[in-house]
Amino acid sequence: MQVTQSIFREYDIRGIAGVKFEPELVAEYEKWYGKFPGINITPNISEAIGKAFGSIIRRKGGKKVLVGYEYRPYATDLRDAFVKGVLSTGVHVDSVEKTPTPFIYYLTARLNYDGGVNITGSHNIYFYNGFKMMGLNSTPIYGEELQSLYEMVVKDDYEVAQTPGTLTLVEHPYETYRDYVAGQTKLQRPLKVVVDTGNGTPGMYIVDFLEAIGAQVVKGLFLEPDAHFPNHVPDPEQPQNMRFLQQAVKETGADVGVALDADGDRAGFVNEKGEMISGDDILLLLARDVAKRLPGHQVLFDVKCSQLMEEMLPEFGMKPLMHRTGHAPIKDMLRKDTDIALGGEVSGHFYFVENYTRSDDGFYAIAQVLKILSEQDKPFSEVMKFIPARVRTPEIKLPCKDEVKFAVVDKVKELLLKKYSGTTIDGVRINFTEKSWGLVRASNTSPYLTIRIEGLTTDEVLHIKNEFADVLDPIVEIEEKLNRHEVASPTGKLGFL
């Protein structure tokens, strides 16, 4: 079968999903990402991917998998086709209606499924959809195994069962998840919370979840699922997507604001002053708490995280471990290295080992942060004062086509390493001083490059940014240029420059 190889990405399968897009929708896509690449995930392709996934599970001796889907355009068509493909291999399917990805992670591990899949476009705009896949114990299927799945689709190399698998609709899986989390995460004092789910699927569950752990939801923003995300893209890493939450926290006098991405595996936070808190600062808060019970263990963080990880984790009695970005390789590492007690990324993925399934979960992260706050009789902003101030850019996204972005980063890496020393576990991270650095890497999920810079002062950050701009500006495949005069300005197609 013919299929676009680029949809088989490092962490998951993701592409433009559907049957037909009208010209005005194509124009909307091109406003963000440049030339429309065409539809590359159809129901027929989804069925083929289901056959390949079922074949992988069956060849490993598996018999039953769990399948859910995030609420997006064409999601039910893709789900039905995917399930049809899985069943044809003789693997049984338990199907879940409209569910955040962490529920699939949790249920696959706790209920001993041989594998699980959530059909989701994650934080991408609504044109996208795809498949986050896992095997036994929610072990991620990614990297080389995803490429082998691609080869199976191209060659029509599937298991074909004489007797197809059976399909069962699983009812009330959320309650199983909620009752577990609420049973071991109760707030010590009630906290007033504002929540924003950006019209993503988590809005169906988050208020009940927060109330179950003892929080008081004083306002909910964009809780009703809408597959076109009319208010903002549900991506809590980007500051422009948090502005409604920041305003609502100040207006209501809430203790905290929380946000989730479209499929619920990432969380964002706002303090009582309406100030957005970076994901790496939240990881330090979680790490300081985990250190009370699991001292001496490692805390994993991605290459986009602050230099404060290296400085502060040893102060808590924990060992820092830098890792490449991405939920799948991080979860793989958590299973290989049992000395790791906690993991996190700037993007808002937080990975829990203690009392959990070594998976990323935005709901669970919110519960843990609220629990920590409830144990202290002071506001969120005061709780976070243990972290020194640094000047940081948000994640800067420079559009760059999927087909060339990794080659472009290789070129940037070569140019920068002629002048500086750096870390190359994911793109290139240059340390300019002991406390200042800059990163260039290719997104594994979308057509852009990621830039992040941190320093002690604005001048230091601008110096690094201009050093990067000198290298990046002449490369024609990079479709926008860094703002050389400000730490960050919200003028880029995809966010900040």
C-alpha positions in Angstrom: 0.0 0.0 0.0 1.3 3.5 -0.7 1.6 5.7 2.4 3.6 8.8 3.2 6.6 7.7 5.3 6.9 11.1 7.1 3.7 10.4 9.0 5.7 7.6 10.8 7.5 10.0 13.2 9.9 9.2 16.0 7.3 9.1 18.8 4.0 8.3 17.1 2.1 8.3 13.8 0.8 11.8 12.9 -0.4 13.5 9.7 -3.2 15.4 7.9 -6.3 13.3 8.5 -9.5 13.2 6.6 -11.1 12.7 3.2 -11.4 16.2 1.7 -10.5 19.8 2.7 -12.2 22.8 1.1 -10.0 25.6 -0.3 -10.6 27.9 2.6 -9.4 25.3 5.1 -6.3 24.6 3.0 -5.6 28.4 3.1 -6.0 28.3 6.9 -3.4 25.5 7.2 -1.0 27.4 4.9 -1.3 30.5 7.2 0.6 28.5 9.8 2.7 25.8 8.1 3.2 26.8 4.5 2.3 24.7 1.5 -0.4 22.2 2.2 1.1 18.7 1.9 -2.2 16.9 1.2 -4.2 14.4 3.2 -1.9 11.6 4.3 -4.1 9.7 6.8 -7.3 8.4 5.4 -9.7 5.7 6.7 -8.0 3.2 4.3 -4.6 4.1 5.7 -5.9 3.9 9.2 -7.2 0.3 8.6 -3.8 -0.7 7.2 -2.1 0.8 10.3 -4.5 -1.2 12.5 -3.6 -4.4 10.6 0.1 -3.7 11.2 -0.4 -2.8 14.9 -2.5 -6.0 15.4 0.2 -8.0 13.7 2.9 -6.6 16.0 0.8 -7.5 19.0 -0.1 -10.9 17.8 3.5 -11.8 16.9 4.5 -10.9 20.4 1.9 -13.3 21.7 -0.7 -10.7 22.6 -4.4 -11.2 22.4 -6.3 -8.1 23.5 -5.7 -4.3 23.2 -7.4 -1.1 24.3 -8.3 1.6 21.7 -9.5 5.1 22.4 -9.8 8.4 20.5 -9.6 12.1 21.1 -12.4 14.2 19.8 -11.3 15.6 16.4 -12.6 15.8 12.9 -12.7 12.3 11.3 -11.7 10.7 14.6 -14.6 8.2 14.6 -13.9 7.3 11.0 -10.3 6.7 11.8 -11.2 4.7 14.9 -13.6 2.5 13.1 -11.2 1.7 10.3 -8.3 1.2 12.7 -10.3 -1.2 14.8 -11.4 -3.1 11.7 -7.8 -3.6 10.8 -6.8 -4.8 14.3 -9.7 -7.3 14.4 -8.7 -8.8 11.1 -5.4 -10.0 12.7 -7.3 -12.0 15.4 -6.6 -9.5 18.2 -9.5 -8.6 20.4 -10.3 -4.9 21.0 -11.8 -3.1 23.9 -12.9 0.3 22.7 -13.3 3.4 24.7 -15.3 6.5 23.7 -13.6 10.0 23.6 -10.8 9.7 26.1 -7.6 11.6 27.0 -4.4 9.7 26.3 -3.3 9.2 29.9 -6.4 7.1 30.6 -5.3 4.7 27.9 -1.7 4.7 29.4 -3.0 3.9 32.8 -5.7 1.4 31.9 -3.4 -0.5 29.5 -0.8 -0.9 32.3 -3.2 -1.6 35.2 -5.6 -3.9 33.4 -2.8 -5.9 31.7 -3.7 -5.3 28.1 -1.2 -6.5 25.6 -1.2 -3.1 24.0 -3.1 0.2 23.7 -3.6 3.0 21.2 -5.1 6.5 21.4 -6.1 8.1 18.2 -5.0 11.7 18.7 -3.4 14.7 17.1 -1.9 15.7 20.5 -1.2 19.5 20.7 -1.4 20.1 16.9 -4.1 22.1 15.2 -7.2 20.2 14.2 -6.0 19.2 10.7 -3.8 16.6 12.4 -4.6 13.3 13.8 -2.6 10.1 14.4 -1.9 7.2 16.7 0.0 7.0 20.0 0.8 3.3 20.4 2.0 1.1 23.2 2.6 -2.5 24.1 2.4 -4.5 27.3 2.7 -2.3 30.5 2.2 0.8 28.3 5.7 0.4 26.9 5.9 2.9 23.9 6.0 1.7 20.4 8.3 4.2 18.7 11.5 4.7 16.7 12.7 1.6 14.8 9.6 -0.3 15.7 7.4 2.4 14.1 9.5 2.3 11.0 9.1 -1.5 10.9 5.3 -0.9 11.1 5.6 1.4 8.1 7.4 -1.4 6.2 4.6 -3.8 7.1 2.0 -1.3 5.6 4.0 -0.8 2.4 4.5 -4.5 1.9 1.0 -5.6 3.1 2.8 -7.9 5.6 0.0 -8.6 8.1 -1.3 -11.5 10.2 -4.6 -12.7 8.8 -6.8 -14.6 11.2 -9.2 -17.3 10.3 -11.4 -16.0 13.1 -11.4 -12.2 13.5 -11.1 -10.7 17.0 -14.1 -9.5 18.9 -15.0 -5.9 19.7 -16.2 -4.8 23.1 -17.2 -1.3 24.2 -15.7 -0.6 27.6 -17.9 1.5 29.9 -16.8 3.8 32.7 -13.1 3.5 32.3 -12.6 7.1 33.5 -14.1 6.1 36.9 -11.4 3.4 37.3 -8.7 6.0 36.7 -10.2 8.7 38.8 -10.8 6.5 41.8 -7.2 5.4 41.8 -5.8 8.9 41.6 -8.2 10.3 44.1 -7.6 7.4 46.5 -4.0 8.4 46.9 -4.0 12.1 46.2 -6.2 14.1 48.5 -5.7 17.8 49.2 -4.8 18.9 52.7 -6.8 22.1 52.3 -9.3 23.2 49.6 -7.8 25.2 46.7 -9.7 27.5 44.4 -8.9 26.5 40.8 -9.5 27.9 37.3 -9.2 25.3 34.5 -8.8 25.8 30.7 -8.9 22.8 28.4 -9.1 24.8 25.1 -12.1 22.8 23.9 -10.1 19.6 24.0 -11.3 16.2 25.1 -10.1 16.6 28.8 -12.8 19.2 29.3 -15.3 16.3 29.6 -13.6 15.0 32.7 -11.4 17.7 34.4 -14.0 19.3 36.7 -15.2 16.0 38.2 -11.5 15.0 38.5 -10.5 18.1 40.4 -13.5 17.9 42.7 -12.7 14.2 43.4 -9.3 15.2 44.8 -10.8 18.0 46.9 -10.3 21.1 44.8 -13.0 23.8 44.2 -13.3 24.7 40.5 -14.3 28.4 40.5 -14.3 28.8 36.8 -13.9 26.5 33.7 -12.8 27.9 30.4 -13.5 26.2 27.0 -14.5 22.9 28.6 -17.0 21.9 25.9 -15.1 19.8 23.3 -15.0 21.4 19.9 -12.9 19.6 17.3 -11.9 22.9 15.6 -10.5 24.5 18.8 -12.2 27.9 18.1 -10.7 29.8 21.1 -7.1 28.8 21.1 -5.0 25.7 20.4 -4.9 23.6 23.5 -1.2 23.7 24.0 -0.2 25.0 27.5 3.5 25.4 26.7 2.8 28.4 24.5 2.2 31.7 26.4 -0.4 33.0 23.9 -2.6 30.0 24.7 -2.6 30.8 28.4 -3.8 34.4 28.3 -7.5 33.6 29.1 -6.5 31.4 32.0 -4.2 34.1 33.4 -6.9 36.7 33.2 -9.5 34.4 34.8 -7.3 33.6 37.7 -6.8 37.2 38.6 -10.5 38.0 38.1 -11.7 35.2 40.4 -9.0 35.4 43.1 -8.2 31.7 42.5 -5.2 30.0 44.1 -4.1 28.4 40.9 -4.9 28.0 37.2 -4.4 24.8 35.4 -4.5 23.9 31.7 -4.3 20.7 29.6 -3.4 20.0 26.0 -5.8 18.5 23.6 -5.3 14.9 24.6 -4.5 15.5 28.3 -0.9 14.2 28.6 0.5 17.7 29.2 -0.3 20.3 31.9 0.4 24.0 32.4 0.2 26.1 35.5 -0.6 29.8 36.4 0.0 31.2 40.0 -2.4 33.3 42.0 -1.0 36.5 40.4 -1.8 35.2 36.9 1.8 34.5 36.1 2.6 31.5 33.9 5.1 29.0 35.4 7.5 27.3 33.1 7.4 23.5 32.9 10.9 23.1 34.1 10.2 25.1 37.3 7.2 22.8 37.9 9.5 19.8 37.5 11.8 21.3 40.2 8.8 21.6 42.5 7.8 18.0 41.9 11.4 16.8 42.3 11.9 18.5 45.6 8.8 16.7 46.9 9.8 13.3 45.5 13.2 13.7 47.1 11.6 13.5 50.5 10.7 9.9 49.9 13.1 8.7 47.2 16.4 10.5 47.9 19.5 9.7 45.8 17.5 8.8 42.7 17.8 10.4 39.3 15.4 13.0 37.9 15.3 13.0 34.1 14.7 16.2 32.1 14.8 17.1 28.5 17.4 19.2 26.6 15.0 22.2 26.6 15.0 22.5 30.4 16.8 25.1 32.5 20.4 24.9 33.6 18.9 25.1 37.1 18.3 21.3 36.9 22.0 20.7 37.0 22.4 23.2 39.8 19.4 22.5 42.1 18.7 18.8 41.9 21.9 17.9 43.8 20.8 20.3 46.5 17.6 18.2 46.9 19.7 15.0 47.1 18.8 14.0 43.6 20.9 13.2 40.5 20.3 15.2 37.3 19.9 13.2 34.0 19.5 15.2 30.7 17.7 13.3 27.9 16.5 14.0 24.4 13.0 15.4 24.1 10.0 13.1 23.5 7.5 11.2 25.4 8.3 7.8 23.9 12.1 7.7 24.3 11.7 9.1 27.8 9.2 6.4 28.8 11.5 3.8 27.3 14.4 5.1 29.4 12.2 5.1 32.5 11.7 1.3 31.9 15.4 0.7 31.3 16.8 2.7 34.1 15.0 1.9 37.4 17.1 4.5 39.3 14.9 7.3 37.7 12.3 8.5 40.2 10.7 11.3 38.1 10.9 12.8 34.6 9.7 16.0 32.9 9.9 18.3 29.9 9.5 22.0 29.4 6.4 21.2 27.2 4.4 20.1 30.3 4.9 16.3 30.0 5.6 15.0 33.5 6.5 11.3 34.1 5.6 9.6 37.3 7.2 6.5 38.8 6.2 6.6 42.4 2.7 5.0 42.8 2.2 5.2 39.0 3.0 3.6 35.6 6.1 5.4 34.4 4.0 7.4 32.0 3.3 11.1 31.3 -0.1 12.3 32.5 -1.4 15.9 32.7 -4.2 15.0 35.1 -1.9 13.3 37.5 0.6 16.1 37.3 -2.1 18.6 38.2 -3.2 16.4 41.2 0.4 16.2 42.4 1.1 20.0 42.1 -2.2 20.8 43.9 -1.4 18.3 46.6 2.0 20.0 47.2 0.4 23.5 47.3 -2.3 22.3 49.7 0.4 21.2 52.2 1.7 24.7 52.5 -0.1 27.7 54.0 1.2 30.3 51.5 0.3 31.3 47.9 1.7 29.6 44.8 4.1 32.4 44.0 5.6 32.2 47.5 6.0 28.4 47.2 8.0 28.8 44.0 10.5 31.4 45.4 13.0 28.7 46.1 13.9 28.8 42.4 16.3 31.6 41.3 15.2 33.9 38.6 16.6 33.4 35.1 15.8 35.1 31.7 14.4 32.6 29.2 12.8 32.6 25.9 9.6 30.6 25.4 9.9 27.8 22.9 10.5 29.6 19.6 9.3 27.7 16.5 10.8 28.4 13.1 8.8 26.8 10.3 10.9 24.2 8.4 9.5 21.4 6.2 9.5 17.9 7.6 11.5 16.6 4.7 14.5 18.9 5.4 14.3 19.9 9.0 16.8 17.2 10.4 19.3 18.0 7.6 19.0 21.7 8.5 19.7 21.0 12.1 22.7 18.9 11.1 24.0 21.9 9.2 23.4 24.2 12.1 25.1 21.8 14.5 28.2 21.7 12.3 28.5 25.5 12.0 28.0 26.1 15.8 30.4 23.3 16.9 33.2 24.9 14.9 33.0 27.8 17.4 31.6 26.4 20.6 31.4 23.1 22.6 27.9 21.7 23.2 25.7 18.7 23.8 24.3 16.8 20.8 21.9 14.3 22.3 19.0 16.1 20.6 20.0 18.8 18.1 22.7 21.0 19.6 22.7 22.7 23.0 25.6 25.2 23.4 26.7 26.2 26.8 28.0 29.8 26.5 28.7 30.2 30.3 28.0 28.0 33.3 24.5 29.4 33.6 23.6 30.5 30.0 22.9 28.3 27.0 21.0 28.0 23.7 19.4 25.1 21.9 18.5 24.3 18.3 16.6 21.1 17.5 14.1 19.7 15.0 10.6 19.0 16.3 9.8 15.3 15.9 6.1 15.9 15.6 5.7 19.0 13.4 7.4 20.9 10.6 9.5 23.4 12.5 12.7 23.9 14.4 12.7 24.6 18.1 14.9 27.3 19.7 15.3 28.0 23.4 17.7 30.3 25.2 18.4 31.0 28.9 20.8 33.4 30.7 21.2 35.5 33.8 20.3 38.8 32.1 18.4 40.0 29.1 21.6 41.2 27.4 23.1 37.7 27.8 20.0 36.1 26.2 20.1 38.6 23.3 23.8 38.0 22.7 23.1 34.2 22.4 20.0 34.9 20.2 22.1 37.0 17.8 24.8 34.4 17.7 22.1 31.9 16.6 20.6 34.3 14.2 23.9 34.8 12.4 23.9 31.0 11.7 20.2 30.5 11.0 19.3 33.5 8.9 21.3 32.5 5.8 19.7 29.0 5.7 16.9 29.4 3.1 15.0 26.3 4.3 14.2 28.1 7.6 11.1 30.1 6.8 11.3 32.8 9.5 14.1 34.8 11.2 14.7 35.3 14.9 13.9 38.7 16.4 17.3 40.0 17.2 16.2 42.9 19.5 13.8 41.3 22.0 14.0 38.2 24.1 10.7 37.1 22.4 8.0 38.8 20.4 4.7 37.1 19.5 5.1 37.9 15.8 5.9 34.4 14.3 3.4 32.2 12.5 3.7 29.5 15.2 4.2 31.7 18.2 7.2 33.7 19.3 10.3 34.9 17.5 
